[in-house]
Amino acid sequence: MAEQLALVIGGTIGGLLLLLLIGASCCLWRRFCATLTYEELPGTPAMATTAASSGQRDRPCQPHARTQLSRPPAVPFVVPPTLQGRDWVPLHSGEWADAPWDPCPASELLPHTSSGGLALPPSVIGDACMVGAINPELYKFPEDKSETDFPDGCLGRLWFSVEYEQEAERLLVGLIKAQHLQAPSETCSPLVKLYLLPDERRFLQSKTKRKTSNPQFDEHFIFQVSSKTITQRVLKFSVYHVDRQRKHQLLGQVLFPLKNETLVGDCRRVIWRDLEAESLEPPSEFGDLQFCLSYNDYLSRLTVVVLRAKGLRLQEDRGIVSVFVKVSLMNHNKFVKCKKTSAVLGSINPVYNETFSFKADATELDTASLSLTVVQNMEGDKSQQLGRVVVGPYMYTRGRELEHWDEMLSKPKELVKRWHALCRTTEP
């Protein structure tokens, strides 16, 4: 009997000791985990973020309140020792916080979720937009200034859409609207004629809009054109003012080459362009060529944009007539590099709008020149030069060609546009 009693007492005492040992082990383990949790990287500023519960959002701030090592009700975790003694600013709604240090800082507004708001120590409030926060400026759509920003001397702006149906071989053109038209009288009554160059004899015409400089057309037109020649065609929009005698006065025009990138995907594209004045000067003997020059001194890059030609004297030929422009970079009259535009089917006024770049060091510009030659393809592999323009420094050019080159050098990184008369060349 005595032995059984001794065993019971010994088991009880052993159980109590085991419980005490387990409790002590738990306390030591908690302290050890807390120490590992708040170990900081060297050189990294300490920062902590707490989620304030919805019940604590409206609690007034207590001056000189200190955060204890034990977890406060408003903080879902233990505050690190390095941040003890700091005041906390609850941030709850939709604005960015930028608060000065204050014993009782005012509540600033930040984006929050349904689980609770964000709270940051005042020392990191200024960096709230950079660390762990969403900057709404990055998600704004770019402002559309096409209806507000009109350059000086603007004749008007035209909006239209283009879509090409490959199977039906139909070009769908939507005439949307025009704005800021400059009429010769106080009131403007505009209409638009649409051409598909090089055919200038046939055109489609919009309705006349009465007494408005900002007409809304919303009209649709269809051109039947082969998929083999569509990329060599140019859409021409001629905007007229109709006066009381029903005479048409040209306000401006838009030329839009139909390139592959415009028609890809069988999708409708909305485009806007500023009106250009029609050149009133008669073409020169062999025609004229319009192009832009630009030089980027930082990249050592010479850029040429071949825009259009007019009044070309095409050679009669039974085959398909097409015209292209060959752009050659020369140095000391020696050939350096040559590039060509795409060929446009037989038009005396072809439109290209193609850009070419050449590598040219600034020290080479005194001896460099550009030669632009208009070439007509003939039957077979034959070709005929229709005319040429050379622009460059005083060593090679005079007059308008020299002025164009000098203006390009005086306005770095800007496109300088000019017309030039073609000269007949005896080169093969």
C-alpha positions as CSV (number, residue, x, y, z in Angstrom):
1,M,0.0,0.0,0.0
2,A,2.8,2.4,0.9
3,E,4.6,1.6,-2.4
4,Q,1.5,2.5,-4.4
5,L,1.1,5.8,-2.5
6,A,4.7,6.7,-3.2
7,L,4.3,5.9,-6.9
8,V,1.2,8.2,-7.1
9,I,3.0,11.1,-5.3
10,G,6.1,10.6,-7.5
11,G,4.0,10.7,-10.7
12,T,2.2,13.8,-9.6
13,I,5.4,15.6,-8.8
14,G,7.0,14.5,-12.1
15,G,3.9,15.7,-14.1
16,L,4.1,19.2,-12.4
17,L,7.9,19.4,-13.2
18,L,7.2,18.4,-16.9
19,L,4.5,21.1,-17.2
20,L,6.9,23.7,-15.7
21,L,9.6,22.7,-18.1
22,I,7.3,22.9,-21.1
23,G,6.1,26.4,-20.0
24,A,9.7,27.7,-19.6
25,S,10.6,26.2,-23.0
26,C,7.7,28.1,-24.7
27,C,8.7,31.4,-23.1
28,L,12.3,31.0,-24.2
29,W,11.2,30.0,-27.8
30,R,8.9,33.1,-28.1
31,R,11.8,35.4,-27.0
32,F,14.1,33.7,-29.5
33,C,11.6,34.1,-32.4
34,A,11.1,37.8,-31.6
35,T,14.8,38.4,-31.7
36,L,15.1,36.7,-35.1
37,T,12.1,38.5,-36.5
38,Y,13.4,42.0,-36.0
39,E,17.0,41.5,-37.0
40,E,17.8,44.4,-39.4
41,L,20.1,44.4,-42.4
42,P,23.1,46.7,-42.0
43,G,22.6,50.1,-43.7
44,T,18.9,49.6,-44.2
45,P,16.6,52.2,-42.6
46,A,14.1,50.6,-40.2
47,M,10.5,50.8,-41.2
48,A,7.4,49.0,-40.2
49,T,3.9,49.0,-41.5
50,T,0.9,48.2,-39.4
51,A,-2.7,47.6,-40.4
52,A,-5.1,49.5,-38.2
53,S,-8.4,47.7,-37.5
54,S,-11.6,49.4,-38.4
55,G,-12.5,49.8,-34.8
56,Q,-9.4,51.9,-34.1
57,R,-9.6,54.2,-37.1
58,D,-11.5,57.0,-35.4
59,R,-9.5,56.7,-32.1
60,P,-8.0,60.2,-31.2
61,C,-4.2,60.4,-31.2
62,Q,-2.7,60.5,-27.8
63,P,0.3,62.9,-27.5
64,H,3.6,61.3,-26.4
65,A,2.1,57.8,-26.6
66,R,4.8,55.1,-26.6
67,T,4.6,51.7,-28.3
68,Q,5.2,48.9,-25.9
69,L,7.0,45.6,-26.5
70,S,3.8,43.7,-26.1
71,R,1.3,43.9,-28.9
72,P,-1.1,46.9,-28.7
73,P,-4.7,46.3,-29.7
74,A,-4.4,48.4,-32.9
75,V,-1.2,46.7,-34.1
76,P,-1.5,43.0,-35.3
77,F,2.2,42.3,-34.5
78,V,4.8,43.2,-31.9
79,V,6.6,46.5,-32.7
80,P,10.4,46.1,-33.2
81,P,12.6,47.6,-30.5
82,T,14.2,50.0,-33.0
83,L,10.8,51.6,-33.6
84,Q,9.6,51.8,-30.0
85,G,9.0,55.3,-28.8
86,R,7.8,56.6,-32.1
87,D,4.4,58.1,-32.9
88,W,2.3,56.4,-35.5
89,V,0.0,58.1,-38.1
90,P,-3.1,56.2,-39.2
91,L,-3.5,56.5,-43.0
92,H,-6.9,55.4,-44.2
93,S,-8.3,56.7,-47.4
94,G,-7.4,57.9,-50.9
95,E,-4.8,60.6,-50.8
96,W,-1.0,60.6,-50.4
97,A,0.3,61.6,-47.0
98,D,3.0,64.3,-46.6
99,A,2.8,65.3,-42.9
100,P,5.4,67.2,-40.9
101,W,6.6,65.8,-37.6
102,D,4.1,66.5,-34.9
103,P,3.5,64.9,-31.4
104,C,-0.1,64.2,-32.6
105,P,0.0,64.1,-36.4
106,A,-3.2,64.6,-38.3
107,S,-4.7,61.6,-40.1
108,E,-3.7,61.6,-43.8
109,L,-5.5,59.6,-46.4
110,L,-4.1,56.7,-48.4
111,P,-5.6,53.9,-50.4
112,H,-6.9,51.1,-48.1
113,T,-8.4,47.7,-48.4
114,S,-11.3,46.1,-46.7
115,S,-9.1,44.4,-44.2
116,G,-7.8,47.7,-42.7
117,G,-5.8,50.9,-43.4
118,L,-2.1,51.4,-43.6
119,A,-0.1,53.1,-40.8
120,L,3.4,54.5,-41.2
121,P,5.8,56.1,-38.8
122,P,6.2,59.8,-39.6
123,S,9.9,59.3,-40.5
124,V,8.8,57.4,-43.6
125,I,5.7,59.3,-44.5
126,G,7.5,61.3,-47.1
127,D,8.5,58.1,-48.9
128,A,5.0,56.6,-48.9
129,C,4.7,56.9,-52.7
130,M,8.0,55.1,-53.3
131,V,7.8,52.2,-50.9
132,G,4.9,49.7,-51.1
133,A,2.4,52.2,-52.5
134,I,0.7,52.6,-55.9
135,N,1.3,55.9,-57.7
136,P,-1.9,56.8,-59.5
137,E,0.0,59.1,-61.9
138,L,1.3,55.9,-63.6
139,Y,-2.2,54.7,-64.5
140,K,-3.6,57.9,-66.0
141,F,-4.4,57.8,-69.7
142,P,-2.4,60.4,-71.7
143,E,-4.4,63.5,-72.3
144,D,-5.7,63.8,-75.8
145,K,-4.6,67.3,-77.1
146,S,-5.6,66.8,-80.7
147,E,-8.6,69.0,-80.3
148,T,-6.9,71.7,-78.3
149,D,-3.4,72.2,-79.5
150,F,-3.3,73.9,-82.9
151,P,0.0,75.3,-84.2
152,D,0.3,78.8,-85.4
153,G,-0.9,79.3,-88.9
154,C,-2.9,76.0,-88.8
155,L,-5.4,75.9,-91.7
156,G,-7.6,73.3,-89.9
157,R,-7.5,69.7,-88.8
158,L,-9.3,66.6,-90.3
159,W,-10.2,63.3,-88.6
160,F,-10.9,60.2,-90.7
161,S,-10.7,56.4,-90.5
162,V,-9.2,53.9,-92.9
163,E,-9.9,50.1,-93.2
164,Y,-9.1,47.7,-96.0
165,E,-11.1,44.5,-96.6
166,Q,-8.7,42.0,-98.1
167,E,-11.3,39.5,-99.4
168,A,-13.6,42.0,-101.0
169,E,-10.7,44.3,-102.0
170,R,-12.5,47.4,-100.7
171,L,-11.0,50.4,-99.0
172,L,-13.5,51.8,-96.4
173,V,-12.9,55.5,-95.6
174,G,-14.8,57.2,-92.8
175,L,-14.9,61.0,-92.9
176,I,-15.4,61.9,-89.2
177,K,-15.0,65.7,-88.6
178,A,-12.9,68.8,-89.1
179,Q,-12.0,71.6,-86.7
180,H,-10.5,75.1,-86.8
181,L,-11.1,75.6,-90.5
182,Q,-10.0,79.0,-91.7
183,A,-12.7,80.3,-94.1
184,P,-12.1,83.4,-96.3
185,S,-15.4,84.9,-94.9
186,E,-17.0,85.1,-91.5
187,T,-19.1,82.0,-92.0
188,C,-17.7,78.7,-93.3
189,S,-19.7,76.1,-95.3
190,P,-17.2,73.2,-95.9
191,L,-17.3,70.1,-98.0
192,V,-14.7,67.5,-98.7
193,K,-13.7,65.7,-101.9
194,L,-11.9,62.4,-101.6
195,Y,-9.5,61.1,-104.3
196,L,-7.5,57.9,-104.6
197,L,-4.3,58.9,-106.3
198,P,-2.9,58.6,-108.9
199,D,-6.5,58.8,-110.3
200,E,-7.4,62.5,-110.0
201,R,-10.3,62.4,-112.4
202,R,-12.7,60.5,-110.2
203,F,-13.6,61.5,-106.6
204,L,-16.2,61.1,-103.9
205,Q,-17.8,64.1,-102.2
206,S,-19.3,64.7,-98.8
207,K,-22.3,66.8,-97.9
208,T,-21.9,70.5,-97.4
209,K,-22.1,71.6,-93.8
210,R,-23.6,75.1,-93.4
211,K,-22.2,77.9,-91.3
212,T,-19.6,76.0,-89.2
213,S,-15.8,76.0,-88.9
214,N,-16.0,72.7,-86.9
215,P,-18.2,70.4,-89.1
216,Q,-19.2,66.9,-88.0
217,F,-19.5,64.7,-91.1
218,D,-19.8,61.1,-90.0
219,E,-19.9,59.9,-93.6
220,H,-18.6,56.6,-95.1
221,F,-17.1,56.0,-98.6
222,I,-15.9,52.9,-100.4
223,F,-13.1,52.6,-103.0
224,Q,-12.7,49.4,-105.0
225,V,-9.0,48.8,-105.3
226,S,-6.8,45.7,-105.8
227,S,-4.8,44.3,-103.0
228,K,-1.7,44.3,-105.3
229,T,-1.8,48.1,-105.8
230,I,-3.3,49.4,-102.5
231,T,0.0,50.1,-100.9
232,Q,1.0,52.3,-103.9
233,R,-2.1,54.5,-103.6
234,V,-2.6,57.8,-101.8
235,L,-5.7,59.1,-100.2
236,K,-6.3,62.8,-100.9
237,F,-8.8,64.9,-98.9
238,S,-9.5,68.4,-100.4
239,V,-11.5,70.6,-98.1
240,Y,-13.5,73.4,-99.8
241,H,-15.6,76.4,-98.7
242,V,-18.8,76.8,-100.7
243,D,-19.8,80.4,-101.0
244,R,-23.2,81.9,-101.8
245,Q,-22.6,81.6,-105.5
246,R,-21.8,77.9,-104.9
247,K,-18.2,78.4,-105.9
248,H,-15.6,76.1,-104.3
249,Q,-12.7,77.8,-102.6
250,L,-9.9,75.4,-101.5
251,L,-9.1,75.7,-97.7
252,G,-6.5,73.0,-97.6
253,Q,-5.7,69.3,-98.4
254,V,-4.5,66.2,-96.7
255,L,-2.4,63.5,-98.5
256,F,-2.3,60.1,-96.8
257,P,-0.2,57.3,-98.3
258,L,-1.6,53.8,-97.8
259,K,1.3,51.9,-96.4
260,N,1.4,48.3,-95.2
261,E,1.5,49.3,-91.5
262,T,-1.7,51.3,-92.0
263,L,-3.8,48.5,-93.5
264,V,-2.5,45.5,-91.4
265,G,-4.9,43.5,-89.4
266,D,-8.1,44.4,-91.3
267,C,-9.0,46.8,-88.5
268,R,-10.4,50.3,-88.5
269,R,-7.9,53.1,-87.7
270,V,-8.8,56.6,-86.7
271,I,-6.3,59.2,-87.9
272,W,-6.0,63.0,-87.8
273,R,-3.9,65.3,-90.0
274,D,-3.5,69.1,-90.3
275,L,-4.5,70.6,-93.6
276,E,-1.7,71.8,-96.0
277,A,-2.0,74.6,-98.5
278,E,-1.8,73.7,-102.1
279,S,1.3,75.0,-103.8
280,L,0.4,77.8,-106.1
281,E,3.8,77.9,-107.8
282,P,3.9,76.2,-111.2
283,P,6.3,73.2,-111.3
284,S,9.7,73.7,-112.8
285,E,10.7,72.3,-116.2
286,F,11.4,68.8,-114.9
287,G,9.3,68.8,-111.8
288,D,9.9,69.5,-108.1
289,L,10.7,67.4,-105.1
290,Q,9.8,68.1,-101.5
291,F,11.8,66.6,-98.6
292,C,12.9,67.3,-95.0
293,L,16.5,67.4,-93.6
294,S,17.5,67.0,-90.0
295,Y,20.9,66.4,-88.2
296,N,21.3,65.0,-84.7
297,D,24.8,66.0,-83.5
298,Y,24.5,63.8,-80.4
299,L,23.8,60.6,-82.4
300,S,25.8,61.8,-85.5
301,R,22.7,61.0,-87.6
302,L,21.6,62.7,-90.8
303,T,17.9,62.1,-91.5
304,V,16.1,62.7,-94.8
305,V,12.3,62.5,-95.2
306,V,11.2,62.2,-98.8
307,L,7.7,63.7,-98.9
308,R,6.4,64.1,-102.5
309,A,7.1,65.2,-106.0
310,K,5.0,67.2,-108.5
311,G,4.9,68.0,-112.2
312,L,7.1,65.1,-113.2
313,R,7.7,64.6,-116.9
314,L,7.1,60.9,-117.2
315,Q,8.5,59.1,-120.3
316,E,5.8,57.4,-122.4
317,D,5.8,53.6,-122.0
318,R,3.4,50.8,-122.8
319,G,4.2,48.9,-119.6
320,I,3.3,49.8,-116.0
321,V,4.9,53.2,-115.1
322,S,6.2,53.6,-111.5
323,V,8.4,56.2,-109.9
324,F,10.8,56.1,-107.0
325,V,13.4,58.3,-105.3
326,K,17.0,57.3,-104.8
327,V,18.8,59.0,-101.9
328,S,22.6,58.9,-101.9
329,L,25.1,60.1,-99.3
330,M,28.3,61.4,-100.9
331,N,31.6,62.4,-99.4
332,H,34.2,64.3,-101.6
333,N,32.0,63.3,-104.5
334,K,32.5,59.6,-103.7
335,F,29.6,57.3,-103.1
336,V,29.0,56.3,-99.4
337,K,25.6,54.8,-99.1
338,C,22.3,54.7,-101.1
339,K,18.7,54.1,-100.1
340,K,15.5,54.0,-102.2
341,T,11.8,54.8,-101.6
342,S,9.0,52.4,-102.6
343,A,7.8,52.8,-106.2
344,V,4.6,54.7,-106.8
345,L,2.4,53.8,-109.8
346,G,2.4,56.2,-112.7
347,S,1.6,59.6,-111.2
348,I,3.1,62.9,-112.0
349,N,2.5,63.9,-108.4
350,P,3.7,60.9,-106.3
351,V,3.6,60.9,-102.5
352,Y,6.1,58.9,-100.4
353,N,6.4,60.1,-96.8
354,E,9.4,57.8,-96.2
355,T,12.3,58.4,-93.8
356,F,16.0,57.5,-94.2
357,S,18.9,57.9,-91.8
358,F,22.6,58.0,-92.5
359,K,25.6,57.9,-90.1
360,A,27.6,61.0,-90.6
361,D,30.1,62.5,-88.1
362,A,29.9,66.3,-87.6
363,T,33.4,66.7,-88.9
364,E,32.4,65.2,-92.2
365,L,29.5,67.6,-92.9
366,D,31.8,70.1,-94.6
367,T,32.7,67.6,-97.3
368,A,29.4,65.6,-97.4
369,S,26.4,66.0,-99.7
370,L,23.1,64.4,-100.5
371,S,21.9,63.5,-103.9
372,L,18.1,62.8,-104.5
373,T,17.3,61.4,-107.9
374,V,13.8,60.7,-109.2
375,V,13.8,57.5,-111.3
376,Q,11.1,56.0,-113.5
377,N,11.0,52.3,-114.1
378,M,10.7,51.2,-117.7
379,E,9.9,47.9,-119.3
380,G,12.1,45.0,-118.2
381,D,15.0,46.1,-116.0
382,K,15.4,49.5,-117.7
383,S,15.0,52.8,-115.8
384,Q,15.1,56.5,-116.7
385,Q,16.2,59.4,-114.5
386,L,13.7,62.2,-114.5
387,G,15.7,64.7,-112.5
388,R,18.0,65.2,-109.5
389,V,18.6,67.6,-106.5
390,V,21.9,68.0,-104.7
391,V,22.0,69.6,-101.2
392,G,25.2,70.2,-99.3
393,P,27.7,72.8,-98.2
394,Y,29.2,75.7,-100.2
395,M,31.7,73.3,-101.8
396,Y,28.9,71.7,-103.9
397,T,25.8,73.8,-103.9
398,R,24.3,77.4,-104.1
399,G,20.9,79.0,-103.7
400,R,18.0,77.2,-102.2
401,E,20.0,73.9,-101.8
402,L,22.7,75.6,-99.8
403,E,20.1,77.5,-97.7
404,H,18.4,74.2,-96.9
405,W,21.6,72.6,-95.8
406,D,22.7,75.6,-93.7
407,E,19.2,75.9,-92.0
408,M,19.5,72.2,-91.1
409,L,22.8,72.8,-89.4
410,S,21.5,75.8,-87.5
411,K,18.5,73.9,-86.2
412,P,19.8,70.6,-84.8
413,K,17.3,67.8,-84.2
414,E,14.5,69.8,-86.1
415,L,13.0,68.8,-89.5
416,V,13.5,71.5,-92.1
417,K,11.1,71.1,-95.1
418,R,11.5,72.7,-98.5
419,W,10.6,72.2,-102.2
420,H,13.5,71.9,-104.7
421,A,13.4,72.1,-108.5
422,L,14.7,69.0,-110.3
423,C,17.6,69.3,-112.7
424,R,18.2,67.1,-115.7
425,T,21.2,64.8,-115.3
426,T,23.2,63.1,-117.9
427,E,24.2,60.2,-115.6
428,P,23.1,56.7,-116.6
